Amino acid sequence: MEFQGPLPADYENVRSLNRAFLQLLQGESGRRYFDRSPQELLRRLRRLKLSEIERLSAAPFLLFSFRERDDRFWQELLADDKGHDLFAVPLRASDESGRLISAGLGFVWQLAHRNPFAARLLCEASTHWCEQITELTFLDLLAIAGHRSDLVCIRAKDDGEFWRKLLDTGVCQAKEIRIAAQISAFQYLLTCHSGPVTWEAAACSSRSPALRVAEEPKS
């Protein structure tokens, strides 16, 4: 079976969402992630320069997670869906975290509809999680999950090896070295966190433009 990898436009959306998340961590709105993430990692992320944020944003996967692999969390969330209404708990326009959640969920939701394999790659999701969210309309998904302040967290936040790859050579100025480090972190994420099945499927998508889209935008 041949798998269709993410499109260049998908990677550009990932870059935009990653940039928004990393910028969010720099301000007061990012303090909500302090209690759920290792302090050393947060300190390192908050010390990123603007140029390093731009480089790290180009990683070919989402740097934040919707807790896609936490089956218990989503089971409880979906079981409690009747108790929430989209317009009863609106996301404030001034809430940067709320905007990130709505934009991120919207991107992943439509991608899971269009290409669930690409969604699994870009956000380390399981097939079951993709099926769960696509059974809902986007408004229903936002009503159920959008109000949860604990929905978003740093991806693989407890894995020091993964973040060492990204925050060392993954933000360096040399493009070839930086891209290699980000691809290495991506492979590590797939093999060590998502299991061998996902990585075997990923190998079927060798024509995926990951290396090209991780480069700096062409002027």
HELIX and SHEET records of a PDB file:
HELIX    1   1 PRO A    8  GLN A   26  1                                  19    
HELIX    2   2 GLU A   28  TYR A   33  5                                   6    
HELIX    3   3 GLN A   39  ARG A   46  1                                   8    
HELIX    4   4 LEU A   50  SER A   57  1                                   8    
HELIX    5   5 ASP A   71  ALA A   79  1                                   9    
HELIX    6   6 ASP A   81  GLY A   83  5                                   3    
HELIX    7   7 GLU A   96  ARG A  114  1                                  19    
HELIX    8   8 PRO A  116  CYS A  123  1                                   8    
HELIX    9   9 THR A  127  THR A  134  1                                   8    
HELIX   10  10 PHE A  138  ALA A  145  1                                   8    
HELIX   11  11 GLY A  160  LEU A  167  1                                   8    
HELIX   12  12 THR A  169  VAL A  171  5                                   3    
HELIX   13  13 LYS A  175  CYS A  192  1                                  18    
HELIX   14  14 PRO A  196  ALA A  203  1                                   8    
HELIX   15  15 ALA A  210  VAL A  213  1                                   4    
SHEET    1   A 2 PHE A  64  SER A  65  0                                        
SHEET    2   A 2 CYS A 153  ILE A 154 -1                                        
END                                                                             
